[in-house]
Every structure is written in C-alpha cells, then in structure tokens.
Amino acid sequence: MARKKKPLIKRLGSLLLFVVITLIVFNFGFLWKQSMIAIGIADLNWESINKINIDLDQDLENRALVFTYNETVIVSTNSEIKLYDVNGEFIAARKINSDSTRIIGMPSYFVVSDIQQGNIFVLDYLGNTTGEIKNLGPIEDIISANDNLFVVITLDNELSVYNHEGVLISNVQLPTGELLGLDVSKDKAQVIATILSSDMYQFNSKIITFSMASNLMIGGHNNYGDIVYGAKVYDDHIMIVDTNGKHAYRVGDSSDYTWDRPRDGELLYFEIDNNGSIFEIVKKDDINMTDYFLTGVNKDGKDIFKDIKTQKFNKIVLTQGKILLQNDRLLEIYSSDGILLASYESNKKINDVEWLNEDRVIIEFNDFIEVLELAY
C-alpha cells in the first residue's frame, strides 16, 4: 500500500523549519555577535584572530620591520625574514642579513632591499628566492611596478627597472636633487618621480615622467615656490599634494593645472588612493582652540567629505573602499565617502597599523603583532 503524501502546506512548513534550523546552526557565531551588539552588552566591531609574538623594540638601532602584502605578514630583523598567513600562522623563515631593510610587495613576489649597501633579494610568498641584485650602492627609494617589475632609484638619482629575477630592464638618469616621491601609473607604463632642487635660492619641485617602454623621459613639470609632498598618476592626470594645497595636471603637459584647491590649515598627513582621490588630515588653529579635520577630494577636485575630529590622528592607511586613521591609542575606520564604520581603542601604545586585506588589519605593539578582523 503506497504511503500517503503529506499535504503541500505541511511539506513547505517542514522545509522552512529545516532551512531556519540550518541557518541558525551554521551562522550561530554571526547571529550571536549581532545580538550582543543590538542589546548593547558588547562592542564587537573587532574580533581578535591571532597574535604573533615578537619583540619589536629589542634593539632600537635595528628594530624589526613589519610589512603586509598579498594577505601575508612579513617580519624582518637584521638577520631573518619570517612569513605569516592571513590568520597569523607561521609559513616560513629565511636568513637574510640587512642592516637597513626596505620591503615592497608585488602580487607574486616581494622585494627585500638593504638600502645602505644596495643588495636586493626577490622572494615569493613561500620564502623562495627568485632573484638577487648585489652592491647597487645606497638606495633612495624602491617601489613595485607590476607582477614582475620593480623600480629602484639610487642616491645619485639613477632610475632602474628590474624584473622578478633581478634582471635590468631599463634605466635613465634623473635630474639632480632630493627625491620626494615615486609612483607608477595604473597601466604600469609610466614612472613619476618628484625631485626637490634649489635654483637661485628658490625651491624648485620637478615632477618627471619616465616611460618604461621607450626608456625615455616623456614629460616634466616645474612647480616653483611650492614643495611637492607627493604626486600620483591616475589615468592621464597627475594628482599633486604640496605646501599650498592640492592640484592636478595632464601627463606631459607643462601648462597650468587642470584644477587647484588651496588648503585651509596645516597638512599633517595625506594619502592618494587608486581612484585619484586625495585624503588629508589637516590641523587648523583658531584663537582659543585647535581643530583637526579629515578631508577627501576626488580626482576632479570636488569635495567628497570634510569631517571634524575630536583628537589628532597621525596616519592614514587606505584599502579598497576604506580609510583607516591611527594615533597612539585609537583606530577609526571610514568608508571612502566618509561614513564611520568602526573604531578600536587600545590600552597599549600602538606603534603602527597596516591592512592585511579589506577586512583585517595588523596592529604592531612593542612585544607582539595582533591580527584583528572587522566584525560589524
């Protein structure tokens, strides 16, 4: 005798109950966090993922350097590189001697350079060496260009491009002066160098555009009287932050700026994101008080937001769609349009902070590194 089927309404009810129970079981952690936030029992904006124990200030002369890229934490001492994954778990260690280390990241490789001796090591994210460059002499700056290329400027202002095997691709001699900034265009075809020199007792900030394809300088811009703190390429424009404000001009065009925004206050810190937006921390003194502002201006010179701060922040760290502000005790996270997303207050002094990915940061304390995840 065939078993009689349940009515459709009962079967749908059973299915719905099953789905609800499944969601509760597999999302219990999330539901618990949201419940605690909703009833005000706990602030769960952040979740501690792991701690990496390391004495960052054991030797103030040769302090350990911490760097993040490609969801990897890289810790460098003067004799060793250690790699940790996105969860703070140990990956590998590699012996490398360097008294003055600079690290840059690329999607498939990272570069460890001794900026005094000019020795450069290229490694993958498992700690394997793919290339070496020896005895370049003192290095002024080094940045990544794309998956396989990075750019080095030596103390005598020679700009050189290398691949991940340490093979020289191209180089050019830049004008004399102090290097203030270095950037690579979004299409990885052009390098922008900002150089400060002095002509007739007057500061002269030169912005030089170099083509990696033709191995030639293809443009320049002189900004007499203003010191350029930084310049970044976005599409066919160069975004500039200098002593007087914010500007933009077209690559290869030495005529007037396409837009110009004066600054109302003293610049404390700035960053330019991959969309050409400029974010600044500005201090403004009035007769009886001092105000601090976080400001955002887009690639067209238009205001994104202006937000007054209750205290001073000394650093901006950007990731896709988010802005992080840091001081000695407090972190604040904003969306790229200025909406406060989360904050974190520490009872220990924060030495530094970096994004590990779009939802995780690492905080450097004196005796450990903590991996935190946004949980709002």
Buried (B, 14 or more C-beta within 10 A) or exposed (E): EEEEEEEEEEEEEEEEEEEEEEEEEEEEEEEEBBEEBEEEEEBBBBBEBBBBEBEBEEEEEBBBBBBBBBEBBBBBBBEBBBBBBBEBEEBBEBEBEBEBBBBBBBEEBBBBBBBBBBBBBBBBBEBEBBBEBEEBEEBBBBBBBBEBBBBBBBBEBBBBBBBBEBEEBBBBEBEEBEBBBBBBBBEBBBBBBBBBBEEEEEBBBBBBBBBBEEEEBBBBBEBEEBBBBBBBBBEEBBBBBBBBBBBBBBBEBEEEBBBBBEBEBEBBBBBBBEEBBBBBBBBBEEEEEEEBBBBBBBBEBEEBBBBEBEEEBEBBBBBEEBBBBBBEEBBBBBEBEBEEBBBBEBEEEBBBBBBBEEBBBBBBBEEBBBBBBBBE
